[in-house]
Amino acid sequence: MRDKILQLIQTSPNLPPLPEILLGLQKLIDDPDCEVEDVYRLLKADAVLSGRLITLANSALFGGGRDETRNLEDAVVRLGMKQVMDLVYALELPKTFKKGKAFDQIEFWKHSMAVAFIARSLAKKVLTDLEDLESSFLAGLMHDVGILVLDNVISQEYFQFLTLKDLSSSDKPLEVLEEEEFKISHPEAGAEFMKKWWSLPPKVASAALAHHGKGPVKGETLTLNQVVSTANRIANMNEFKHPVTTAFEDSPEEGYLDAMEISPEELDIVVDTTVMGLMAAETLLRSR
């Protein structure tokens, strides 16, 4: 089954290409001569997307509490081009995959956005590499995309796996059960998909592959993979649990806050801000 799945990831027509708006936006941002006005002109052609960007620009996650942003141009200036790119990913990617019947995709993307927001917040505090920092939101957003990939390329088999097996009572993590059933797990499927179809930064695919890996170790330089792994665990132990889950408890390692030099109070602020911000995000997801 593993070889079949890997082949389908390379060839399946059920896997979506990267949306045109993201291709165009990425091209602009990669252009050293690009200016904010260029991004504004591209985005304003999509009135729905523009309105949603304005909503998120005013949310707790992206500077809410200051003067309200009422138009797209102000939102782009407030957010900055890189953050605009991240938010367009967050708004457009949930529309790309077909909806399966085995789990709630709204809850799936809420979890993914929560991990993205937490990863970005942690990265600002602990990462020194600029590329890692700029990749943190997207790496968090994409960490579980392999679940959607498996649900698309082996729809019937994965539906049966999720619905006929009593996953919720298993003491094994989801990725282990997937390995036992299909000889491949969602982290690897997601990484392979991103490399083939979406040409995302290699660090984003690497973080997806390692998002169930080890967390921070005191005295060692922190990596983007560890930040995403920790953000995923923080999300799962708070109000952002994944809709595809088992009874396995994957809590952060003991002493992880000390290793990251983050206080419990700082983490509480990150979690509370994420809770408030996801209220706006959920409304947008349900209206797509």
N, C-alpha and C positions, 0 to 999 in steps of 0.2 A: 504493500500500500504506500510506503514511503516514496518509492520511485514514481509511482503513479501521481501522487500529490505534487511532487517537485516538478514533474512534467506538465501537469495542469497549471501550476503557477506560472510557467513559462509561456503557455499557449492558450489558456482558457479565455473565451470571449466574454465570460461572466465577470471578469475582473475589470474594474473601471480605469480608464486613463485619468491622468491628472486634469482637473477642470481647466478650461481655456483661460478663465480669469486668473488662475494661479500661475499658469505658464506666462501669461502676459505681465503679471505683476513681478514675478521672479526675474524676468528679462529686464524690466525697468530697474529693479533694485540692484541687479548685477552691473548695470551700466554706471561707470564712475561719473558720467555727466548728468545722471538723472537728478531731477529736482522735485520738490514736493508737489509742484503744480502738475507734473507729468503723472504722478500717482493719482492725484485728485481727478484729473481728466479721465483716466481709465476707469476709476471706480464709479464716478457719477453717472456713467451710462447705465448702471444697474441700480435702479431706484430702491429696490427691496434690500439689496446688500448694503447700500449706503445708509438706509434707515437703521439697519441692524448694527452697523458699525458705530453709529451715533449713540445708540442705546448702550452698547458695551463701553464706549468711551466714558459714559456717565456713570458706569457701575462702580461699585466699591473696589473691584479688582483693578481698575485702570484709571484711578484718580478721581473717582466720584467724591463729592463733598466740596469740591471747588466750584467755581462758577459753571453752570450747566452749559454744555456744548450743544448748540442748536443746529449746526449745519456741518456738512461733510468736511469742508475745508478746515474748519476749526478742529474737528475730530482728528484729521490726519496730522495736523500740526501738533496737537496735544500728545498723540500716541507715538509719533515718529514712524518712519517707514518700516523699520524691522518689526515693530509691534503691530502695525497694520497688517503686515504679511502674516504674522502669527494668527491674528484674529480672522483673517479671510480663510485661512486653513480651517480654523475652528468652526466657522460658519458654513463653509462649502463642503468639507469632507463628509459630514453626516448625510448629505444628499446623494453621495456617489454610489454607495453600495445598496443593493436591493435589500428590502426588509425581509428577514427570515421570520420564522414562526416559533423558534425554540426559545428566544429570550427577547426582552424588551430593549430595543435599540436606543430609545431615549435614555434609559438608565445606563446603558453601555456608554453613550457619549457623555453623559453627566459625569460618570466615573473618570473617563478619559480626560475631560476638561479639568476636573478637580486635580488629577495628577499633574496635568500641564501647569496649572496655576501654582500648585505647591512646589513643583520642581523649579519653576521660574523664581519663586520667592526664596527658596533655599539656595539656588545657584547664585543669586545676587549677594548672598551673605558669605558663601564658602568657596566659590570658584574664582580662579584668577585668570584662566585662559579665556580670552574674549570669544573665540569660536565656540567653546563649550557653553559659555554663558548665553550667547545668541541662539544656540541650538536647544536650550533647555526646555522652552515651552513646547516646541514641536516634538521633541523627543518624548516628553510626557504625554502629549496628545496622541502620539502614534504607538505607544508602547504595547497596546493590546490589539492592534489592527489584524494580527494573525488570526484572531478568533473570527473576524469577518471574512478573512481569506478562506479559511477552512469551511465556513458556512456557505461560501459561494462555490468553491471548486468541488466539494464533495457534499453537496447539500443534503441528500437523503441520509448518507452515512453519519454525518455530523449531527443532524437532527435526531436520529435514533440514539446516538451516543449521549446527547444532552438530555433527552426526554425519557428514554427507556431504562437507562442506568440510574441508580439512586445516587447521583453525585453529591447531593447535599448531606448525605450521611457518611461519605467516605472521609477517612482521615488522611488521604493522600492529596497533594496539591493537583490542580487541574492539569498542569503541564505533564506531570508524571502519568496521570490516567490517559492523556492523549498519546504519550509515547507508547504506553502499553497497548493501546488500541490501534494506533495508526503508524507507529514507528517514527513519528514526527510530532512536535508540539507547536503550539501557537507562537511562541517567541521566534522559533526558526522560520516558520511559515511567513510570519510578518516581515522578518528581515529579508527573506528571499524575494518577497513581493515588492518591497520598497526598492531594492536594488534593480529589479527588472523593469518595473512599470513607472515609478514616480521619480526616479533619479534624485532622491533626497540626499542630503549630506550623509556620508558614511557613518558619522557619529550618531546620527538619528537611528539608523538601522542597527548599529552596535548596541545602543541603549535598549532597543526593543528586544534584541537577542538576550541581553543580560539583565532584564528587569526583575528577574527572580533571583538574581545573584547576591553576593555579599554586600553588606552595607559599609558604612564608614569605619575605619580603624584609627584609633587615636594615635597621633604622631605620623600618620601617612598622608601624603597629598591626596585630596579628594578628587574623584573623577566624575564625569558626567554620568557614567553608568551607575555609580553608587548613589548619586543624587536622585536619579529617576527611580532606582530600586527603593530607596528610602521614601520618596514621595508616594510611591504606589502603596507601600505598607502603611504610611500615615493615613492615606485616603481610606484604606480598607478598615482601619481601626476607628475611624470617625463616622461621619454621616454620608460617606460617598462609596459605599461598598459596591463591588462588581455584581451585576445580575447573574453572571455565570460563576458559581462558586461551589466550594466543597466545605466540609467541616474542618479542614486543615486551617490552623491559625498561623498566619505568616506575619508575626509581629516584628517590629524593628528590633535589632539586636540590643541587648542591654548596654547602656552607656552610649547610645548613638548620638544623643544630643551633646554630651560632653565631647565626643570625638569631633563633632561638627562645630563646637564652640557656640552653640545656640542654647539660649535659656528656655525653660518651659514656658515662661511668659511670652517670649518671642514666638514660639511655636503656636501658642494659643491665639495670638493675633493673626498669624497666617491662616489658621484653621477657621477662625471666625470670619475673616475677610472672604475666604473661599466660600463659606456657607452663604454669605450675603450676595456675593457675585453670581453664584450659580442660580439664584432665583431669577435673575435677568436672563442668564443663559438658557435655563430650562424653558422659559416662555418663548424664546426664539426657536429652540429646537422643536417645540410642539407646534409651532406655527409654520414650519417649513412645508 
